[in-house]
Structures are given as structure tokens and as C-alpha cells.
Amino acid sequence: MSTAADIDPIAKMLETLLTAGPVAHGGLTVVPLLGPTLAEPEWLTLTEAGDRVQVIEVDEAGSVCDLKVSNMADRPLLLLDGEEVVGAKQNRILNTTVLVAARAETTIPVSCVEQGRWGYRGRQFASSDASLFASVRQKKAAWVNQSVRAGRGPRSDQGAVWDELASKAAEHQVESPTAAMRDFYVRYEADLAGARRALAPIVGQVGAIVYISGRWAGAEILAGQKLFARAWTRLCSGYAADAIGRKPGAPLTPDPGDVLQRVAACPVEPAPAVGLGSEYRLTGPTIAGAALVVEDRLAHLMAFPAPATQ
């Protein structure tokens, strides 16, 4: 079986990464990953796209596990794994990273993060400043791996997602009339904003290895410095939400170099990309995640400790 290091665009990125000194905020520690200065991909994020992109239910009845994206811009649209969209019949998150072609329409796989609502709150979805809790993205990555392997495409375990969100809300005594993840983020917005400020990207940063209380929680790598800076706001929120109430930990376990070696050695399984590019699912015994490669370039890599190894 191939490993991440056997996929040329992934290998090239991993080989060129340098680690900067760790930056801490409460129980959260980020090790910036510095990459080479490359031409920035001309991809839009949902926040930047504005009214040039429309995200709606697939039809009037709607489908919990799918949404329709119409990209009317003349540039591709990057939607990140775990990214939250709010509105329409219920709030959702992306099951995997998707690059939607310019002037194209795509159906994207999603999971619900608002169990108690199934009724229109506006016809279109709006961009959010958050992503799914990193600890739930970790489990979702493993669920999606299983689903892809079974030929069902990038589907999560929806019931388990709801259970995880309910557990988070109960742990932090967050009440929500519709069991919406968004209400957790609203409740702790000041804490999350503080984390985003303290852990803002530095010059040259294209990725991050993230620790919570000293234990590795996840890694994110994107195609360019500016793209990472635009994406990190949402990704950081998902890690920061997990770190609320947690204390710092030392030493960082495993160390950043070991994390990158584990990613490079992780077995990968090719999977059909939802939009542009090729997807590779990270399916090793100690890592769960995925990488999207577009035109011989790593667009986004996410890696988490496999749930059974924590």
C-alpha cells in the first residue's frame, strides 16, 4: 500500500517544511509549519466569495447529508473539512475538503450540527467563523474513511456526531433550543477570539501542528501562506473550542518532528474527490485524515491521531 510519502505533491511539501517555535494560549499550543514561498493559488474561500457563491439545500425537501454549491465566480472555491455553514433548514459542516471549479455547481457531503431544527431560516447558507470541534473532526475522519472504503462516499456517522456535540454542550453547560453547535461558539466567542489573536499565523506559515494539554490533537497544511492565513481563523476555532478549560501540558507529545514522520509514513488510499483534484485518505493505525491534491499541488492536508490511539 502507498504511503503519504509516495504521493509526490504531499512528499514535496512535507520535505520542505520547517518548524518554528511553539506558541501557547491556555491549554492550546501551536507549532507553526513554515513552507517555501510559492505562487499563491487563486482560490476563494466562502467568506471572500460573497454573493458570487450560493450554498443551498439540494431541493425544497432538503437532505441532511448533502448541500448544493453554485460557484458563479471566475475562480475555484475552497471549502474546508469541518467548515460550518449556517442557515437554511439546519446548520451543517463539510465532511471533507472540496475545491469547487469556477462557474460550476457541485453537491457536497455534509453533516448536521443542529439536531433540533428542520425548517427554513432563510434560503441560503452563510459562512461561519468556525469549524467542527477538532476532536470530533478526528472521529469524523475515521468514520469517513470507513464509509469511503465501503463504497458509500464521504459520509459520517450522523448519530455519533450529534452525540459528540451533546456531550460537549453538557460538559460546558451550554444550553441550545435546537442543539446547535453554533450556540457553543457564541457562548465562548470571547475565548475563541482570544485564541485566534494569540495564535495568529506568522510570516511564512503554511500549516500548524496543534497540541491540547501537551498531547497532539491535529495537523493542518495548506497550499500557500496567504491561503493558510485566511483558513486558519476557522480551523483554529475548532481546536480552541476543544481547549476551553484545559491546562497547558509539557512536553509536547509526540514531538513535531515525529508527527511529520508519522504523516509521511501513513498509508493512504485514493478516493474520488468531490470537486477538483484527487483525494487521498490517511488510513494508518495511528492516524486518520485526508489530503486533497490539485494539479500536482497539495491543497489541504489534515491529520489527527486515530481515535483508538488516544
ABEGO torsion letter per residue (X at the ends): XBBAAABAAAAAAAAABBBBBBBBBEABBBBBBBBBBBBBBBBBBAAAAEAABBBBBABAAEBAABBBBBBABABBBBBBBGBBBBEEABBBBBABBBBBBBGBBBBBBBBBABAABBBBBEABBBBBABBBBAAAAAAAAAAAAAAAAAGAEBBBBAAAAAAAAAAAAAAAGBBBAAGBAAAAAAAAAAAAAAAAAAABBBBGBABBBBBBGGBBAEBBBBABAAAAAAAAAAAAAAAAAAABGBBBBOBBOBBAAAAAAAAAABBBBBBBBABBEBBBBBABAABBEBBBBBGGBBABBBBBBBAAAX
